[in-house]
Amino acid sequence: MSVKVENLSKIYGTQKAVNNISFEVKQGEILGFLGPNGAGKSTTMKIISCFIPQTEGTVEVCGHDVQQSPIEVRQQIGYLPENNPLYRDMYVHEYLHFIGKLHHIDQLQTRIDEMIELTGLQREQHKKIGQLSKGYRQRVGLAQAMLHDPKVLILDEPTSGLDPNQLAEIRNVITTLGKEKTVILSTHIMQEVQAMCDRVIIINKGEIVANDTAESLQQRITGQTIITVEFASPPSEDSLRQINHIQQLTQLGRNKWRIITADNQDIRADIFNFAVQNKLTLLTLQKETGKLEDVFRAVTTGDTSSS
């Protein structure tokens, strides 16, 4: 495992910011790390990144213990904290050169050019960081986090302040990086989590309250699998009901149906076979994706009502 957290706790005075949590993240996985403000997300990320020590428990990054081998851990981690501290009086290219020297990167200029292109900073690289918009400062933070080619990326609110075009570009960057690296991503934008993350951990009051794929969490909350199907010509309702595991069948239009299945069964293959056997043309066959906001609200407040 790239990141292994066991029985981790962090206590400030009498307050437990993180309370005995355990999880693992493997290489090539993008983990969405979610929770309300003050839930313990940033504290956990800071412990993994060796910025603050834990009170109890162990954390390993690429086989290195964060307390026993902090230098080795830092060499394996690229970290973009929420407040994205940058030297605003430095020029973008100058700042990346400074960070690269700290990491003793070989062929530094080539690597800087790669990161500038990857994060779309070509036109901004000779400006002072303080002159940049918040979105471009986020890009500089991402560039420095990835500059030394770390195996683990920890990104705390990486898309904060980005416009829709920039957001799509950074999403593509993170998704591409996640194919080879371990990415732990904290954000309040649930659409981003559903678009990018392989798995979701939700932390509340310092404790993990959910750990699964977004789709599985949604099914667990609603207890339903919903499928929308549209045919070129209408089948009879009676014939459709012959398909196994249909719990509820609602006609949305002349040729379109909404199906709720029993026991979370995914019956798309059965519907496809039904269409073939009845010589029907399928126009749409889609499993509905639930809202992660509903899951988040349910596990952090107990509210299971849909918005």
N, C-alpha and C positions, 0 to 999 in steps of 0.2 A: 504494500500500500504506500502511496506517496505521502498521505497525511493520516496519522493515526492518533486519535484523541481518546484517552481512557480516564474515566472518573475525574474529570476536570472540574475544579471549583476555584472561584476567586471571591475573596471576602474583603470588603472595605469597611473596616470598623465592625459594626454589627450587621451590615447589609451583605447578603450573598448575591453578588451580581451574576455569578454563574454557579449552578448547583449540581455537581456530580453528573456531568454530561459525557457521553461517549459516542463517537462516530468515526467512520473511516471514509476516505476519498481515494479512489484509485486513479492511475494515470489514464489520460484520455477521457476523463469525466468532468463535466461542468456541473457543479453543485450550486443550487440556489439556496442561500442562507438567509432566511427571512425571520422577521419578528417585529413587534411594535417597538416604538422608541423606548429605550431603557431596558430592553429584554435581555441584553447580554451579547448581542451580535458583535459589536465593535470590540468589546472586551475580549471575546474569544479570538477574534482575528489578531488583535494586538499580542495576545499570548503566543499564538502560532508563529507570529512574525518576530518574536523575541523582543518586543517593545516593552512589555511588562511581564513580571513573573507570575506564575500561578500560585495559589495558596495550597492546593492539593491536586493530585493526579499527575498524569504524564502526557506529553505531546511529542510525537516523533514526526519528522519531515524527512522523507527519503532515507529512513533508517537512522537519522541523527536526532538525539534528544535535545529539546530546545534549551534545557538548563545546562546539560553537560557539554554540548557542542554548539553553542549559539553562532559562532562564526561560520561553521559548516552549514548550519540551517539557513543563515542569511544568504549564503552563496547560492542556495537552491531556490530562493523565494524572490519573486517580484511583487512588491506591495504598493498598492495605490490606496492611501488612507482617505477617509471621507472628506477631511478638510484640505487635502492635496497641497501640502506645504511646498512652496517653490521659492527660489531666489529670484524675486521679481526684477531686480536690477541687472540680472544677467540676460544676455541674448539667448534665444532658444538653442542655437547650435553650440554656443559656448557652454551652456548648462549641461547639455548632453555629453559634451566632451569632458567636462569636469566629472560627471557621474561615471563615465566610462573609465576614466583614469583611476577612480576609486576601486573599480572592479578589476583593474588590470586586464582589460579586454584587448586581445590581439586584433590587428587590422581594425582599429577603432573607427577610422573614418568610414570604412566600408559599412560597418555595422550601424553607425549613426545615419548614413544615407538610407539604409534599409528601413530603419525605424521611422525616419521622417517621411518616407514614401508610404509606409504601411499606415501611418496615422494621419496622412494628408496634411503635413506641415510644410510642404515645399515652399509656399509663398510666405510663410510666417517665420521661417528659420532664422532670418537675420533681424528679427524684431526683438525688442526687450519683452520678457515674459509679462511684465507689468502692463504693457500696452495691449495685450491680447484679451479677447473676450473670454468669458468663463468657459465656453465650449472648447476654445482652442487651448486654454490652460489645462483642461481635462485631457486633451490629446497629448500635451507635453508630459503630464503625469503618467499616462499610459506608456508613452515612449520610454521614459526613464525606467518604468517598472519592467519592461520587456528587453531593455538594452543588453543586459548580460546573459540573455537567453536562458532564463531560469526554468526549472522543471515544474515549479508550482507558482501560480499567479493568484494573489489574493486581492480582490477588487471590491472596495467599499464605496458603493454608489458611483460606479464608473460613468454612467450616462447622465449624471446630474448637470443641468445647464445646457444640454445639447439640443439643437433644433432637430426637426424630424429627419432631415437629410443626413446630418451628422450622426444622429442616433442609429440610423440604418447602417451607415458605414462602420461605426464602432461595433455594432452588433455582429456584422460580418467578420470583423477582425477577431472578436472574442470567440465566435463559433469556429473559425479556422484554427485558432490557437488551441482550442479545446480538443481538437482531434488528436493532438500529440501530448499536450501538457495537462496538468491538473489545474482546474480553475475553481476557486471558491468565490462566488459572486453574491454580494449583498445589494439589494435594491428594494425600493418601494413600488417600482413599476411592475405590476404583476404580468402584464403582457410580455415584458422582456423576459421574465422567468419562463413563461410558457414557450416562448420562441427559441430560447437558447439552452435551457437547463435540462440535463438528463435526469436529475433527481432534485428533490426539494427537502430541506430540513427547516422546520418552523420552530423557533425557540420563543418561549413566553415565560416571563418572570424567572429567567435563568435556567429553565428546564426545557428539554426537547419534548415537544408535544406532537410532532409529526415527522416522519422520515420515510419518503416513498417518492415515486414518480407523481407528477402533477395529475396525470390521468387517473392513477389508482387512488389518489387522495380524494379526487372529485367523486369517484364511484363509491368510495367508502362513506362519504358524507351524504350523498343523495340516495345510495342503495340502488341506483338504476343505470342501465346502459340505454342510450337513446340513439336510434338510427333513423335517418331520413332517406327515403328511396323515391325515385321518380322514374316512371316508365314512359315510353313513347306512346303507348296505347294502354288503356286501363284494364287491369285484371279485375276479376270479381273479388269482393271482400271475403267471401266464403273460401275461395281458393287460397288467398293470402293467409288466412287464419290456420290453414293446414300446416304452415311452417312451425316447427317446434320452438318452444320457449317464448312465444309472443305473449306478453302479459296485457298490453294495451295497444290498440290500433286506432289511429286517428287519421281521417282523410283530410289533407290540407288543400287539395285541389282535385281536379278531375283525375289526374294521373299520379298524384303525389301523396305519400303517406308518411306519417310519423309513428315509429314503432318503439315501444318501451318493452324491454325483455325481462324475463324473470331471472333472478339469481345472477344478474350482471353478465349474462351470456352475450357474446359477440356473434351474431348470426349472419354477418355479411356474406360469408361463403354459402350459407344455406339460401339466402335471397338470390345470390348470383345463380346458383343451381336451379332455383325455382324459375328464374327468368329464362334460362336455357331450355328447360323442360317444356315450358309453355310458349316458347318462341316469341318472347317479349324482349324488346330492346331497352336496356337500362340507360337512362340519361344521368341519374345521380344515385350514388350509394355512399352515404357519408355517416360516419359515427360522430355525433356531436361532442365537442370538447367543452366541458363545463368551465365555469369561471373560477379561477384560482382565488379571486377575492372572497367568494363564498366559503371556500375551504379555510382561508386565513381567518375570516371572521368567526367561523364555527369553532376552530380549535383554540382561538385566543380569547373569545368572549362567550362562547357557548351559544351564539346566535346562529341558527341553521336556516333562517329565512333567506330567500333569494332576493337580490336587489332588482 
